[in-house]
Structure formats: structure tokens, C-alpha cells
Amino acid sequence: MELGLDEARSTIDGTAGRLGLSRRTLQRRLEETGTRYADLQCSVLIR
């Protein structure tokens, strides 16, 4: 994936940077949808 979520060592900081966001902004946007970064990462790795 372009965002790097499929990498075993993917970090929220790295993903936020790829999106042009700060870590906190990405966290807030995920929270608005009821999603945590760890849950999103796990769902991508399972596929």
C-alpha cells in the first residue's frame, strides 16, 4: 500500500507524514470515525 500500512513496522508518524498530516491530526480524524490506528493496521495486515 502507498501509505505503508501493510509494512510490519508501519508507524502512525510515518503514515501521517505520507498523508501530509501531523500525528495528532491523523489520530483525531480516526477518532471521528471510531477507528484506532492499531485496529486499522491490523485489518490491513490480516488481508
Summary of the structure (lengths in Angstrom):
residues: 47
radius of gyration: 10.0
end to end distance: 11.7
largest distance: 26.7
contacts: 101
relative contact order: 0.19
helix: 60%
strand: 0%
